[in-house]
Amino acid sequence: MCWGKCKEAKQANKESFVYANRVPQHQLFHSSVWGKIENWVTERTELKNGKLSIFTGPIFMKSDKEICISQCCAKIPAGFWKVVFYIDEEDNLKYAAFKILQDCFLEKVYCSR
């Protein structure tokens, strides 16, 4: 989210936190596995211009738990998918795709997959 001119990068980062782009995600899930995927990709690849294009979304299942605050309820997704696209130094389009479940984090059990 944070590339381009400074003002544009700050605005893009801010827009990634709007409610339309949010679903419940366990803190340990985000800080351990999910939040580190982009770093993992950039550390293992040669990116042209150092840029990634990232698409992500929730994985909902019939067994999803629900959280209710006041009278507002939301499903807690079982997991998330993420696809990272980039151009390498030889101008080839590359990608990496991930699917990671967070159910075990919701059960207060740390996952190691």
C-alpha positions as CSV (number, residue, x, y, z in Angstrom):
1,M,0.0,0.0,0.0
2,C,2.9,2.4,0.7
3,W,4.6,3.2,-2.6
4,G,4.5,6.1,-4.9
5,K,5.0,9.7,-3.8
6,C,4.9,10.2,-0.1
7,K,1.5,11.9,0.0
8,E,-0.1,9.1,-2.2
9,A,1.6,6.4,-0.2
10,K,0.2,7.7,3.1
11,Q,-3.3,8.1,1.6
12,A,-3.2,4.5,0.2
13,N,-2.1,3.1,3.5
14,K,-4.9,5.0,5.3
15,E,-7.5,3.7,2.9
16,S,-6.5,0.1,3.6
17,F,-8.0,0.5,7.1
18,V,-11.5,1.5,6.1
19,Y,-14.4,-0.7,7.3
20,A,-15.1,-2.0,3.8
21,N,-11.6,-3.6,3.8
22,R,-11.9,-5.1,7.3
23,V,-12.9,-8.5,8.7
24,P,-12.1,-9.9,12.2
25,Q,-8.6,-11.3,12.3
26,H,-6.9,-12.8,15.4
27,Q,-4.0,-10.7,16.6
28,L,-1.6,-13.7,16.8
29,F,-2.6,-14.8,13.3
30,H,-1.8,-11.4,11.9
31,S,1.5,-10.8,13.8
32,S,2.9,-14.3,13.3
33,V,2.1,-15.6,9.8
34,W,-0.3,-13.3,7.9
35,G,1.4,-10.0,8.5
36,K,4.8,-11.3,7.4
37,I,4.0,-12.8,4.0
38,E,5.0,-9.6,2.0
39,N,8.4,-9.6,3.8
40,W,8.9,-13.3,3.1
41,V,8.3,-12.6,-0.6
42,T,10.5,-9.6,-0.9
43,E,13.4,-11.3,1.0
44,R,13.4,-14.2,-1.4
45,T,12.9,-12.5,-4.8
46,E,14.5,-9.8,-6.9
47,L,11.7,-7.2,-7.5
48,K,11.9,-4.7,-10.2
49,N,11.4,-1.3,-8.6
50,G,10.7,-3.0,-5.2
51,K,6.9,-3.1,-5.8
52,L,4.3,-5.8,-5.0
53,S,0.7,-5.9,-6.0
54,I,-1.3,-7.7,-3.3
55,F,-4.9,-9.1,-3.4
56,T,-6.4,-10.6,-0.3
57,G,-9.7,-11.7,1.1
58,P,-11.5,-13.8,3.7
59,I,-12.4,-17.5,3.5
60,F,-15.9,-18.0,4.9
61,M,-17.3,-21.4,5.9
62,K,-20.6,-22.6,7.3
63,S,-18.8,-23.3,10.6
64,D,-17.5,-19.7,11.1
65,K,-17.9,-18.3,14.5
66,E,-19.7,-15.0,15.0
67,I,-18.8,-11.9,17.1
68,C,-21.5,-9.5,18.3
69,I,-20.9,-6.1,19.8
70,S,-24.1,-4.3,20.9
71,Q,-26.5,-5.4,18.2
72,C,-23.9,-5.6,15.4
73,C,-22.8,-9.1,14.5
74,A,-20.1,-10.2,12.1
75,K,-18.8,-13.6,11.0
76,I,-15.2,-14.4,11.8
77,P,-13.6,-16.0,8.7
78,A,-12.0,-19.4,9.0
79,G,-9.0,-18.0,7.2
80,F,-7.7,-15.7,4.4
81,W,-6.2,-16.0,0.9
82,K,-3.5,-13.7,-0.4
83,V,-2.0,-13.5,-3.9
84,V,1.2,-11.4,-4.4
85,F,2.2,-10.3,-8.0
86,Y,5.5,-8.7,-8.9
87,I,7.8,-8.1,-11.9
88,D,11.2,-9.5,-11.5
89,E,14.4,-7.9,-12.7
90,E,14.1,-9.7,-16.1
91,D,10.6,-8.2,-16.6
92,N,8.8,-11.5,-15.9
93,L,5.5,-11.5,-14.1
94,K,5.7,-13.6,-11.0
95,Y,3.3,-14.5,-8.3
96,A,2.9,-16.3,-5.0
97,A,-0.4,-17.5,-3.6
98,F,-1.2,-18.3,0.1
99,K,-4.2,-19.7,2.0
100,I,-3.9,-19.7,5.7
101,L,-6.6,-20.7,8.2
102,Q,-7.0,-18.8,11.5
103,D,-9.4,-21.2,13.2
104,C,-6.7,-22.6,15.5
105,F,-5.8,-19.1,16.6
106,L,-9.4,-18.6,17.6
107,E,-9.2,-21.7,19.7
108,K,-6.2,-20.2,21.5
109,V,-3.9,-22.8,20.0
110,Y,-0.9,-21.6,18.0
111,C,-0.7,-23.1,14.5
112,S,2.6,-24.1,12.9
113,R,1.8,-25.0,9.3
